[in-house]
Amino acid sequence: MSRKVVVALGGNALIRGDQTGTIKEQSENARRAARRILELARGDSLPVVTHGNGPQVGAILLRSEAGYDEYRIPKMPLDVCVADSQGGIGYMLERELRNAIVEAGAKLEVATAVTQVEVDPEDEAFAEPTKPVGRHFIKEEADLLAKSNDWIFKRDPR
């Protein structure tokens, strides 16, 4: 395999608009993606897959909040939630790619990596966040949380 091809899957590629995000749904979507990715590997291309995780991180944050509210299990910070989603999505994609490779009788290896990115804390984008994460709050609750945690809340236009 001589050339690398980057395949970028958005987090919504694994949770479609009409789905709730069950593991079964995400696995079926990962299976469809894996079959398409395998097609790229049949030529002289080496697919490198990257993925988004917005819906998955939101669900992990909600589980963390629910665990704290119900059982006082300590909340997970966002970076750990992101790593959790990377591992889970990576596992699903790798499992489905391996299954597709076996079904096709191909001889290919698959590896998953959890990565970190250093972000400049002075980046201007922090002043105007654009990606919603987590659950919805009523205004009074959001105001209280913003003040006590130094968080920024934005109105979701949906």
N, C-alpha and C positions, 0 to 999 in steps of 0.2 A: 504494500500500500504506500503510494508515494505522496499523495496530497491529503491534507487535513481539511475537513469540512465542518464548520461550526453549525450546530443545530441549536437554536434557542427556543425553548418552550416557555411560554408564559405560565404563571400559576393557574390561570384560567383554562389552560389546555388540559389540565387534569380535573378541573371542576367546571363543567359546562354551565351555562346560564340557567338551565332548567333543572339543575341537580342540587342536592343538599350537601354533597361533599363526603359521602360515606367512603370508607376504604374500598368497598366493592366498586363503586362508581369510579374512583380515582384509579384503581387497578385496571379496570376495563379500558379507561382512556389511555393509561400508560401502555397497555398491551397494543392498542392501535398505533400509538406513536412508535413503539419499539419495532413493530413490523415495517413501518416506513423508514426508520433509521437503519434497519438492517439492509434495506434495499440500497442505501448509499454505500454500505460496506462491501457489497458484492462486486463493485468495480475496483478501481485502484484507490478508493478514498478511505480515509480513516475518520469516521465521525467522532467529533468531540461534542458532547451534549452539555448545555447549560440550561438552567431553568429558573423561572421566577417562583415566588412562594407567597404572594400577598394573601390569598384566601386561607392558606394553610397556617400562616403566622397568626392571622386574626383568630382562627379557631383555637390555636394553642394558647394565645393570650386569654381568650374567654375561659378555657379550661383552668388556666392558672387562677384567674379571678374567682371562678366558681369554687375551686378547691380551697382558696383562702376564705371566701365568704361562708362556706359550709363547714369546713373542718380546720380552719386556721393553718392550712399547709402553706408554707412561705411561697410568695409569688416569685415567678421566674422573671429575670430581667430580659429585655427585648433581644439582646445579643444571644442569649441562651435559647430563646424561642426561635430565633432565626436558624441557629445551628441545629436545633431539634427538627425543624422543617427540612433543612438541607439533608439531614440523615434519613428522614422518613421518605422524602421524595426520591432521593438517590437510591435508597433501598428498593422502592417500588419500580423505578425505571431499570435498575440493574437486574432485578428478578425477572421482569418481563422481557428485557433484552436477552438474558441467558436462556429463557424459555423459547424465545423466537429462534435463537441460534441453534438450539438442540432440535427443534421442530424442522428447521431448514437443513439440518445435517452439516452445518458450517463448522469451521474450526477457527473461532475467534475468541479473544479474551475480553472481559469487561472489568473495569475498575471504577470505583466511586470515590470521590474525594470531597471532604468538607473543607471549605475555604474560609479565610478571613480577609477582610478588606480594611485598610486603615483609612479613616475618613478625617479630613481636616476639620477640627471642631470650630474653626473660624469660617467655614464655608458659608457663603451668603444664603444658600438654599435653606439653611436651618431657620432663617428669619420668616420664611413663607413655606411651610410644609405643604405638599400637594397630595400625598398618598395617605388615605385614611387607614388606620390600623385599629383593630379592636372593636368593641361594641359601641352602641349609641348611648348617649346620656341625655337626660333632660338638662336644660340650661343651668339651673341652680346647682345641680350635681357637678356638671362640668366646671362651673365657676369655682366651686369649692375644691375640686380635685386639682384644677390648674393652679390655684393659689398655694395649696399645701404641698404639691409635688413639683412645682415649676414646669408644668406641662403646658403644651399649646393645643387648644382645641379649635377645630374648624367645623363649620356647618356643612353637613353632607348634602349636596344639591339633589341627591336622589330622594 
